[in-house]
Amino acid sequence: MNPIRPKGDFAAALTALCQPHSAAARLAWAVAACVLATLLSWPLRDLLDPANIAMLYLLAVAIVAARAGRYAAIVAAFLSTVLLDFFFIHPVFSFTVGDVQYVVTLAVMLVVALIIGNLTIGLQRQTIAAIERERQAHALYQLASQLAGASSLEQVATATHHFLQQSQGCESVLLMRRNDALHPVGQARLNSELQSIAAFAAMQQAQTRNLQDDEGHWLFLPLHGSTYVRGVLAVDFGISATLNVQQALYEAVAALVAIAVERLHFVEVAQRAQLQMTGERLRSSILSALSHDIRTPLTALYGMTDMLALTQPPLPPAARDMVEAMREQALRLNGMVSNLLDMAKLRAENIRLNQEWQPVEEVIGASIKLLGSALAQHPVKVLLPDMPLLKFDAVLMERVLCNLLENAAKYAPPLSPITISAQIEGDKAAVSVCDSGPGFPPDKLDKVFELFERGDAESSVPGMGLGLSICRSIVEAHGGEIRASNLGGACVTFTLPLGDPPLIETDDDE
């Protein structure tokens, strides 16, 4: 037989005896304490003054208050006064008080006994509350340690569920907010009514909400993040539970869960941004190296086609056509390599702008003239009202217009017009290049400006998807914006800040 077990049983029985729970047991405690004090004092009745014997009764009242509670202490106080009067105040065995001074003694004893009982009970409650707060603080520390090491929402939900189940005996469901809806984490589920209440608590950023129904008592705790409510922690107390007085504890748990959830969110954002930065840096390095390596053989190829075209005696017509086609393909490949180099430079370092105040009409005209044969099959309409001077880098802005016009010429049907227009939009000037082609895919209007993104990935029109990306980098470097739309065809509009252009002085004829 295990010798430790009887000791544990005796300790448990002694603890139950020393801390009674029923009303009859508390009353028995009060009566037993007063009777014991009487029995101990009776042999000393001729040696001690009644005032000294009253101290023993006060001790009994204090013990009863500490072990049996407030009402037992009140009973013990009155019973002690009665017993002191009956057994120790002359004449004994009578409730008659022979000396007036003993009336004061009895009254003071009763008042002091009641005060000692209340103070003892108050001290005991404070001790219990302090122990409970220490236990809760330790439990919350353990929960915080577990949540700090959680690497997923499932781990957060599991740690919270185990904590509430073991420490408070209740169940919990973690619901996270995604796309303006709440989704449970893990295998737990809620019915439609509870789901709607939780959604209201999250979407309206409400405070803690309580629900008492036939299925049990629920507590909904919004998880407040730094910017918005990230979810709801639903706590189920069971069928027989009422509103728990430890609501502050559950709110503290919800705050810890909210911190853990927000930490996971920002870790995910940081990792995604780091991966994106690494990918962009690697992509720019590859573009730069590839474009530099291609340029040397491309220049040689272009030079050899020129030499073949100028050779004497002249080549046969079929050979000349082939040489001309080779020359055009070399020019096209040279344009692609130039775009690669430009994109690598724009993404590798900040763009240095040589900005000057100048009319936008000049850069539009220079761009149309520079393209030349590329616009031979497309009449260009320029619709420009009286525009103020704009501050921009003429070389880079010319590159933007050339890319936009070249794209329009590629995708627009032959002989269809290309329109260039400008207007004032608030504090910015907007320049649009529109064609009469099929337009952009409606689902890619925001993606066509990304790197290597083409409107139609299966298009037979040659290109690498760099032109619009270069345009966006240049326009944003000027403090403007660029957008795509479909207005009878593809239409790209970019804006430039108006600023404060200088005044142009003119000589008036006298």
C-alpha positions in Angstrom: 0.0 0.0 0.0 1.2 3.5 -0.8 1.9 5.3 2.4 1.5 8.7 0.9 -2.1 8.3 -0.1 -3.6 8.1 3.4 -1.8 11.3 4.3 -3.3 13.0 1.3 -6.8 11.7 2.2 -6.4 12.9 5.8 -5.2 16.3 4.5 -8.2 16.6 2.2 -10.6 15.6 4.9 -9.0 18.1 7.3 -9.2 20.9 4.7 -12.9 20.2 4.1 -13.5 20.2 7.8 -11.6 23.5 8.4 -13.4 25.2 5.5 -17.1 24.3 5.7 -19.3 25.1 2.7 -22.9 24.4 3.9 -24.9 26.9 6.2 -25.4 24.2 8.9 -21.6 23.5 9.0 -20.8 27.2 9.4 -23.3 27.5 12.2 -21.8 24.5 13.9 -18.4 26.1 13.6 -19.7 29.2 15.4 -21.4 27.3 18.2 -18.4 24.9 18.6 -15.9 27.8 18.8 -18.0 29.7 21.4 -18.5 26.5 23.5 -14.8 25.7 23.3 -13.9 29.2 24.5 -16.4 28.8 27.4 -14.9 25.4 28.4 -11.3 26.8 28.4 -12.3 29.9 30.4 -14.4 28.2 33.0 -11.5 26.8 35.1 -10.0 30.3 35.1 -13.2 32.2 36.2 -11.8 32.9 39.7 -8.3 34.0 38.4 -9.3 36.2 35.4 -11.4 39.3 35.2 -14.4 39.0 32.8 -12.8 41.6 30.6 -9.8 39.3 30.1 -12.1 36.3 29.4 -13.8 38.4 26.8 -10.4 38.3 24.8 -10.8 34.6 24.4 -14.2 35.0 22.9 -12.9 37.7 20.5 -10.2 35.2 19.4 -13.0 32.6 18.8 -14.9 35.1 16.7 -11.8 35.9 14.6 -11.2 32.2 14.0 -14.9 31.7 13.0 -14.7 34.7 10.6 -11.6 33.4 9.0 -13.0 29.8 8.5 -16.8 30.0 8.3 -17.6 33.5 6.8 -19.5 36.6 7.7 -22.8 35.2 9.0 -21.1 32.6 11.2 -18.9 35.4 12.7 -22.0 37.5 13.5 -23.6 34.4 15.2 -20.4 33.8 17.1 -20.3 37.5 18.2 -23.8 37.4 19.7 -23.4 33.9 21.2 -20.1 34.9 22.8 -21.7 37.9 24.4 -24.5 35.8 25.7 -22.2 33.1 27.1 -19.9 35.7 28.8 -22.9 37.3 30.5 -24.4 33.9 31.5 -21.3 32.2 32.9 -18.9 34.9 33.9 -20.8 38.1 34.8 -22.1 38.3 38.4 -24.7 36.9 39.2 -23.6 33.8 37.2 -26.1 31.4 35.5 -28.3 34.4 34.9 -28.7 37.0 32.2 -29.0 39.7 34.9 -26.1 42.1 35.0 -25.3 43.1 38.7 -22.8 45.9 37.8 -23.5 48.6 35.3 -19.9 48.6 34.2 -20.3 45.1 32.8 -23.1 46.4 30.5 -20.4 48.5 28.9 -18.1 45.6 28.7 -20.7 43.4 27.0 -21.6 46.1 24.5 -18.0 46.9 23.7 -17.3 43.2 23.3 -20.2 42.8 20.9 -19.1 45.7 18.7 -15.5 44.7 18.8 -16.4 41.1 17.9 -18.4 42.3 14.9 -15.6 44.6 13.7 -13.0 41.9 14.1 -15.2 39.5 12.2 -15.6 42.0 9.3 -12.0 42.9 9.2 -10.9 39.2 9.2 -13.3 38.4 6.4 -12.1 41.4 4.4 -8.5 40.4 4.8 -9.3 36.9 3.8 -11.1 38.1 0.6 -8.1 40.3 -0.3 -5.8 37.4 0.2 -7.9 35.1 -2.0 -8.2 37.9 -4.7 -4.4 38.4 -4.6 -3.8 34.7 -5.0 -6.3 34.6 -7.9 -4.7 37.6 -9.6 -1.3 35.9 -9.3 -2.6 32.7 -10.7 -4.2 34.6 -13.6 -1.1 36.6 -14.3 1.0 33.4 -14.4 -1.5 31.7 -16.7 -1.6 34.8 -19.0 2.2 34.8 -19.0 2.3 31.2 -20.1 -0.3 31.9 -22.8 1.7 35.0 -24.0 4.8 32.8 -24.3 2.9 30.2 -26.4 1.4 32.9 -28.6 4.8 34.5 -29.1 6.1 31.3 -30.5 3.1 30.6 -32.8 3.9 30.6 -36.5 0.4 30.2 -37.8 -3.2 31.1 -37.0 -4.0 27.4 -36.3 -1.4 27.4 -33.6 -2.8 30.6 -32.1 -6.3 29.1 -32.1 -5.1 25.8 -30.5 -3.1 27.6 -27.8 -6.0 29.8 -26.9 -8.5 26.9 -26.9 -6.3 24.8 -24.5 -5.7 27.8 -22.2 -9.4 28.6 -21.8 -10.3 24.9 -21.5 -7.8 24.1 -18.8 -7.9 27.3 -16.8 -11.6 28.3 -17.1 -13.3 25.2 -18.3 -14.8 26.8 -21.4 -14.6 26.3 -25.1 -13.4 28.9 -27.7 -13.6 29.5 -31.5 -11.3 31.9 -33.3 -12.8 33.7 -36.3 -10.6 35.7 -38.6 -11.8 38.5 -40.9 -11.1 38.0 -44.6 -12.8 39.9 -47.5 -15.3 41.5 -45.1 -16.4 38.0 -43.8 -15.5 35.9 -40.8 -14.0 32.5 -41.3 -13.4 30.0 -38.4 -9.8 28.9 -37.9 -9.4 25.2 -37.5 -12.2 22.6 -37.3 -14.6 24.6 -34.9 -17.8 26.0 -36.4 -20.6 28.3 -35.3 -24.3 28.3 -36.3 -25.7 31.1 -38.5 -27.0 33.1 -35.5 -23.8 33.1 -33.6 -21.9 33.8 -36.9 -24.0 36.9 -37.5 -23.5 38.2 -34.0 -19.7 37.6 -34.3 -19.7 39.4 -37.7 -21.6 42.4 -36.1 -19.0 42.5 -33.3 -16.2 42.6 -35.9 -17.6 44.8 -38.6 -19.0 47.4 -36.4 -16.0 47.3 -34.1 -18.3 46.8 -31.2 -17.3 46.1 -27.6 -17.7 42.7 -26.0 -21.1 41.2 -26.6 -22.9 38.5 -24.6 -25.5 36.0 -25.7 -27.6 33.8 -23.3 -29.7 31.2 -25.1 -30.7 27.5 -24.8 -27.4 26.4 -26.2 -25.3 28.2 -23.7 -23.7 31.4 -22.8 -21.4 33.0 -25.4 -19.0 35.9 -25.1 -17.8 37.6 -28.3 -14.5 39.5 -28.0 -13.4 41.6 -31.0 -9.7 41.4 -31.8 -8.7 45.0 -32.1 -5.6 45.6 -34.3 -3.7 48.8 -35.0 -5.8 49.6 -38.0 -9.1 47.6 -37.8 -10.7 44.6 -36.1 -9.0 41.5 -37.4 -11.4 39.0 -36.0 -13.5 37.8 -33.1 -12.8 35.4 -30.2 -16.0 33.5 -29.3 -16.0 31.9 -25.8 -18.6 29.3 -24.9 -19.3 28.9 -21.1 -21.8 26.1 -21.5 -25.4 25.6 -20.7 -25.3 26.2 -16.9 -22.9 29.1 -16.9 -24.0 32.6 -16.2 -22.1 35.9 -16.9 -18.6 35.3 -15.6 -17.2 37.9 -13.2 -13.8 37.4 -14.8 -14.7 39.2 -18.0 -11.5 41.3 -17.7 -9.5 38.1 -17.9 -11.1 37.1 -21.2 -10.6 40.6 -22.6 -6.9 40.3 -21.7 -6.8 37.0 -23.5 -8.4 38.6 -26.5 -5.8 41.4 -26.4 -3.0 38.8 -26.4 -4.6 36.9 -29.3 -5.0 40.2 -31.3 -1.3 41.0 -30.8 -0.3 37.5 -31.9 -2.6 37.7 -35.0 -1.3 41.1 -35.9 2.3 40.0 -35.5 1.7 37.1 -37.9 0.2 39.5 -40.4 3.1 41.9 -40.3 5.6 39.0 -40.5 3.8 37.8 -43.6 3.9 41.2 -45.1 7.6 41.7 -44.4 8.4 38.3 -45.9 6.4 39.0 -49.0 8.0 42.4 -49.4 11.5 40.9 -48.9 10.9 38.2 -51.5 9.5 40.8 -53.9 12.6 43.1 -53.4 14.9 40.1 -53.9 13.1 39.1 -57.0 13.1 42.6 -58.4 16.8 43.0 -57.7 17.7 39.7 -59.3 15.5 40.5 -62.3 17.1 43.9 -62.8 20.6 42.3 -62.6 19.7 39.7 -65.2 18.2 42.3 -67.5 21.2 44.5 -67.3 23.7 41.6 -67.9 21.6 40.1 -70.7 21.1 43.4 -72.6 24.8 44.3 -72.4 25.8 40.9 -73.7 23.3 41.0 -76.6 24.2 44.5 -77.8 27.7 43.6 -79.1 26.6 40.8 -81.5 23.5 42.7 -82.4 25.6 45.7 -83.5 27.8 43.5 -85.5 24.8 41.8 -87.2 23.3 45.2 -88.0 26.6 46.4 -89.5 26.9 43.2 -91.7 23.4 43.7 -93.1 24.3 47.2 -94.1 27.5 45.9 -95.8 25.5 43.3 -97.7 23.0 45.9 -98.8 25.9 48.2 -100.2 28.0 45.4 -101.7 29.1 45.7 -105.4 27.9 44.4 -107.7 24.3 44.7 -106.2 22.7 41.6 -104.9 19.8 40.0 -106.8 16.3 41.3 -105.8 15.5 38.3 -103.7 18.7 38.5 -101.8 18.2 42.3 -101.3 14.7 41.7 -99.9 16.2 39.1 -97.5 18.9 41.5 -96.4 16.3 44.2 -95.8 14.2 41.9 -93.7 17.3 40.9 -91.7 18.0 44.6 -91.2 14.5 45.3 -90.0 14.6 42.4 -87.6 17.9 43.6 -86.3 16.5 47.1 -85.7 13.5 45.6 -83.9 15.8 43.5 -81.7 17.9 46.6 -81.0 14.8 48.4 -79.9 14.0 45.5 -77.5 17.5 45.5 -76.1 17.3 49.3 -75.6 14.1 48.8 -73.7 15.8 46.2 -71.5 18.7 48.6 -70.8 16.3 51.4 -70.0 14.2 49.3 -67.7 17.3 48.0 -65.9 18.5 51.5 -65.4 15.2 52.8 -64.2 14.8 50.0 -61.6 18.4 50.0 -60.5 18.8 53.6 -59.6 16.8 56.8 -59.2 16.0 58.6 -62.4 17.9 61.9 -62.8 15.6 64.4 -64.5 16.7 67.3 -66.5 13.5 69.3 -66.2 12.8 72.5 -67.9 9.7 74.6 -68.6 8.7 74.0 -72.2 5.5 73.5 -74.3 4.2 70.0 -74.6 3.5 70.6 -78.3 7.1 70.4 -79.2 7.8 67.1 -77.6 4.6 65.7 -79.2 5.8 66.9 -82.7 9.3 65.5 -82.1 7.9 62.1 -81.2 5.7 61.9 -84.3 8.7 62.9 -86.5 11.0 60.5 -84.8 8.8 57.5 -85.4 8.5 58.3 -89.1 7.8 55.1 -91.0 6.2 53.4 -88.0 3.3 55.8 -88.3 3.1 55.6 -92.1 -0.2 53.7 -92.2 -1.8 55.6 -89.4 -3.0 59.2 -89.6 -2.2 61.1 -86.4 -4.7 63.6 -85.1 -3.4 66.1 -82.5 -6.0 67.9 -80.4 -4.3 70.4 -78.2 -6.0 73.4 -76.6 -4.0 76.3 -75.2 -1.7 74.5 -72.8 0.6 76.2 -70.3 4.2 75.5 -70.1 5.0 72.2 -68.3 8.2 71.3 -66.4 9.6 67.9 -67.6 12.6 66.1 -69.1 12.1 66.4 -72.8 14.2 63.3 -73.7 12.4 61.0 -71.3 9.0 62.4 -72.1 9.7 61.9 -75.8 10.5 58.3 -75.0 7.1 58.0 -73.3 5.2 59.4 -76.3 7.2 57.2 -78.7 6.4 54.1 -76.8 2.7 55.0 -76.6 2.5 55.8 -80.3 4.4 52.7 -81.3 2.1 50.5 -79.3 -0.9 52.2 -80.9 0.5 51.7 -84.3 1.2 48.0 -83.6 -2.3 47.0 -82.4 -4.5 49.4 -84.4 -5.9 48.3 -87.8 -4.1 49.7 -90.8 -5.2 53.2 -91.9 -7.0 53.7 -88.6 -6.4 57.1 -86.9 -4.3 57.7 -83.7 -5.4 60.6 -81.6 -3.2 62.7 -79.3 -5.1 65.0 -77.0 -4.4 67.1 -73.9 -6.5 68.8 -71.3 -6.3 70.3 -67.8 -7.5 68.1 -64.9 -7.4 70.1 -61.7 -3.8 70.9 -60.8 -2.5 68.5 -63.5 -2.2 68.4 -67.3 -3.4 65.1 -68.9 -2.1 63.8 -72.2 -3.9 60.9 -73.9 -2.9 58.6 -76.8 -5.8 56.7 -78.2 -6.3 54.3 -81.1 -9.1 52.5 -82.9 -7.9 49.0 -82.1 -9.4 46.2 -80.1 -8.4 47.8 -76.8 -7.0 46.3 -73.6 -8.5 43.3 -71.9 -11.0 44.6 -69.3 -9.4 42.5 -66.6 -5.9 43.8 -67.2 -6.3 47.5 -67.2 -4.3 47.8 -64.0 -1.7 45.1 -64.9 -0.6 46.3 -68.4 2.0 48.7 -66.8 3.7 45.8 -64.9 7.0 44.4 -66.1 6.8 41.9 -69.0 3.0 42.2 -68.9 1.2 42.2 -72.3 -2.5 42.8 -72.9 -2.8 39.6 -74.9 -0.2 37.0 -74.0 -0.9 35.0 -77.2 -0.8 38.0 -79.6 1.2 37.6 -82.8 2.4 41.2 -82.5 6.1 41.2 -81.4 7.0 42.7 -78.1 8.3 42.0 -74.6 5.8 44.0 -72.4 8.4 46.6 -71.4 7.1 49.8 -73.1 4.3 50.7 -70.8 6.4 49.7 -67.7 9.0 52.2 -68.9 6.3 54.9 -69.4 5.0 54.4 -65.9 8.5 54.7 -64.3 9.2 57.9 -66.2 5.8 59.5 -65.5 5.9 58.6 -61.8 9.4 60.1 -61.6 7.9 63.4 -62.8 5.2 63.2 -60.0 2.4 62.1 -62.4 0.2 59.1 -62.9 -0.6 56.9 -65.9 -3.8 54.8 -66.5 -5.3 52.7 -69.3 -8.8 52.6 -70.5 -11.0 51.5 -73.5 -12.6 54.4 -75.3 -13.4 53.0 -78.8 -10.0 51.4 -78.6 -7.0 51.4 -76.4 -6.4 54.7 -74.6 -3.5 55.6 -72.3 -3.5 58.8 -70.3 -0.7 60.2 -68.3 -0.6 63.3 -66.1 2.0 65.9 -65.2 1.9 68.5 -62.5 1.1 72.0 -63.7 3.3 73.8 -61.1 3.9 77.6 -61.4 5.3 78.2 -64.9 7.3 81.4 -65.4 5.7 84.4 -67.1 6.7 85.0 -70.7 7.4 88.7 -71.4 6.5 90.0 -74.8 7.4 93.3 -76.5 4.3 95.3 -77.2 4.3 97.3 -80.5 3.9 101.0 -79.8 
